[in-house]
Amino acid sequence: MKTKLAITVLAISLLMLACGGSSGSGSLRAALEQNLKMMEDFSNALDKAQNADQVAAALNQYTREIEKIGPKMKALMEKYPELADQEGTFPEELKDLEEKFSAMGMKMMGAMGKVMQYANDPKVTAAQQKMLEASQKMMQ
């Protein structure tokens, strides 16, 4: 479960990163900026979490955000299928976001250590499962 969660968070991050691959679209920039905020909020909540209940709450909030943005991300991927072929490189007009995504990805991976710390707690396990399900639904 721990490995699946880490992989899922990384996959979501990479999917969000991939959405920067199409040049000149304001909707892509807006989606990227929304995703950065979502990732930052999640990472900050995990950093501040002092117990399993707070970790589970952070996971549940992140899951709600994934569920909200999932349809938008699916639509963007359908509209710009070439994004799936991108290797995470941003076009010039979105280069300012590339560094932010890189830094946020590292911050999120560090914050995931808090999830691992409480991974055996039933509330955290349930929240992880919900996040995995929401993530898988978004990527289908």
N, C-alpha and C positions, 0 to 999 in steps of 0.2 A: 504494500500500500504506500509506503514512504517513497519508494522509487517511482511508482506510478504518479504520485502527486507532484513530485519534483519535475518529472518529464512533462506532465500536463501543464504546469505553470510555465515551463520553458516553451512548450509548444504554443501556448496562448501568446506568450511574449513574441515568439517568432512570427506567428500569424499577424499580430499587430504590426510588427516590424515590416513584414512583407507588404502591408497595405501602403507603405511609402513608395513602392516601386513604380507607380504610374505617375508620369509627370503632369504637372499643371492642374490637378484637380483639387478644388477647394474642399470638396466633400471628403477626399482622402486626408487632407491636412486636418480637417475638423475631427475626423475619426481618430487620427493619430494623436491629436492633442487630448481628445477625450480618453483615449487609452492610457496615455501617460499619466493623466490625473488619476484614473482608476488604479493603475499600478502603484502610484505614489501613495495614495490613500491606504491601499492594502498593506504595502510595505511598512508605512508608518504605524498602522494599527498593530501589526505583528511586533514591530520594535518596542511598542509601548506595553504589549501584553505581559501581564505578570502571573497569569494562571491559565489553566485549560479553558475556563469559561470565556476568557477574553480572546484566546486564540480561536476558539470555535466561533465566537461572534465575528471576528475579523474574516474568517473563512466564509461564514454565511453572508456577510455583507458583500464580499468579493463575488460570491456566487450570484447574488441578486444583480450585481452589475454585469456579470457575464451574460446572464439571462436577458437583461435589457439590451445589451449591445449585440448579442448574438445574431438577431435577424439583420441588423445593419451590416455586420461583417460578412454574413453570407451573401447579402445582396451586392456588396462591393466586390466580393470574390467572383460572383457570377458576372457582374458588369465588366470586371477587369480580370479575365482568366489568366492573363499573362503574369499576374502577381504570383501565382503558384510557382512560376518558373524562375522568379527572382531569387537571388542569393543574398538578400538582405542589404543590398546597396540602394542608397537613396539617390534620386536625381538631384541635380544642383539646387532646384527651387525648394527642396525639402532637406537639404544637408544640415540645416540648423537643428533639425529634430534627430538626426542620426546619432550624434553624441549623447543627446538626452536619453534616447532609447538604450544605448549601450550602457550608460551609467545606471539607468533604472533597472536594467536586467541584472546587473551585478548586485545592486542593492536588494532586489527581490530574492535573489538566490541566497544572499546572506540572511535575510529575514526569515526565509523558509526553515532555517535552523530552529527557530522557535516552534514551528509546527512539529518538527521532528522530536523536539524535547517533550512534547505532550502527545505524541502520536498514539500512545496506548490508552488515552482517556476516551471513553465511549462517546462523549460529546464531540471531541475533535475528530474521531474516526467517522462519525456520522456526517459531520460537516465536510470532511474530505471527500466522502463518497458523493455527497450532493454536488460538490464542486466538479468532481470528475464527470459526473453525469451531465451537468450543464455544459462543460467544456466539450465533451464528446458530441453532444447535440449541436453545438455551434459549428463544429468542424465537419459535420456530415453533409 
